[in-house]
Amino acid sequence: MLQGKKIIVTGAASGIGAATAALLTRQGAEVIGVDIQRPAQFTGQFVQADLSRQDSIDALVAALPSGLHGLANIAGLPPTRPAPAVLRVNLVGLQYLTTQVLPKLADGASIVNLASLAGLGWADAKDTILASQGLGFDEVEAFCQQHGIEGARSYFFSKAALIAWTLQNRWTWRARGIRMNAVSPGPVDTPILQDFIETLGARAEEDMRTMDRPGTPADIAPVVAFLLSDGSGWIRGANIPTDGGMYANVLCQMNGL
Ligand code: NAI
């Protein structure tokens, strides 16, 4: 349970972020929701911020209290949006927010990144991922051009880089007991599911045939909540596929099982 924990949830106005914020509140947490759009109703504190912009993130962090017990990085853009925007929100802004929030986290805090099944091939993009680390907001456009990141690749790359960054930071804040993990859903029925189907075309249709059903935000929120709770304290730098078996299916096909 999350009784008495103060937790930031980004993307709290819709889909997985909204379901997570509601579940954490039911489990006793004090939630501070963050999103670019203001939700019609929200239980807990809400701060409007544009996580694609450094100045907006700076203002958000300045407004946050100290002693936070968790950060759920859930805000994200789908592959139908321009590549630089996808990278700014899903990767550069997420990383900047996380590093800026660190001084305001309590020892023992938990950070959870919403990645995706789309990022599980991160090892194939290793060199580009390493080149992206430390990228400034103003450098994203040139980076996309230089590395041919356009169309749906922006989304795949942002999630691959996020998974790799989560693994890399398995022990970065170990002295303070702060840990970071990722959750990788398969297709989830939220307002952006249609964007995935449009962009990924045949692949998305094949995925949907293979699956018994798409996920729902209620399938994902409890996994995020568990990673934010003390019961998952020994889980560090992990990426948890939460996808109805899709990742296992990919691995079986790849390895002839
Ligand atoms: P959603 O569109 O319902 O929610 C995303 C939220 O992020 C929205 O409320 C949006 O306003 C917010 N957001 C976007 N840009 C922002 C910005 N610049 N600043 C602040 N907030 C911003 O989508 P959903 O499905 O709930 O997505 C949540 C996360 O889950 C995303 O990171 C997405 O990539 C990931 N995911 C979603 C899957 C799906 O099939 N729906 C599958 C795998 C991962």
Residues whose N, C-alpha, C, O or C-beta is under 5 A from the ligand:
A	BS01	NAI	G11 A13 S14 G15 I16 G17 D35 I36 Q37 A49 D50 L51 S52 I74 A75 G76 L77 V89 L114 A115 S116 P185 G186 P187 V188 T190 P191 I192 L193
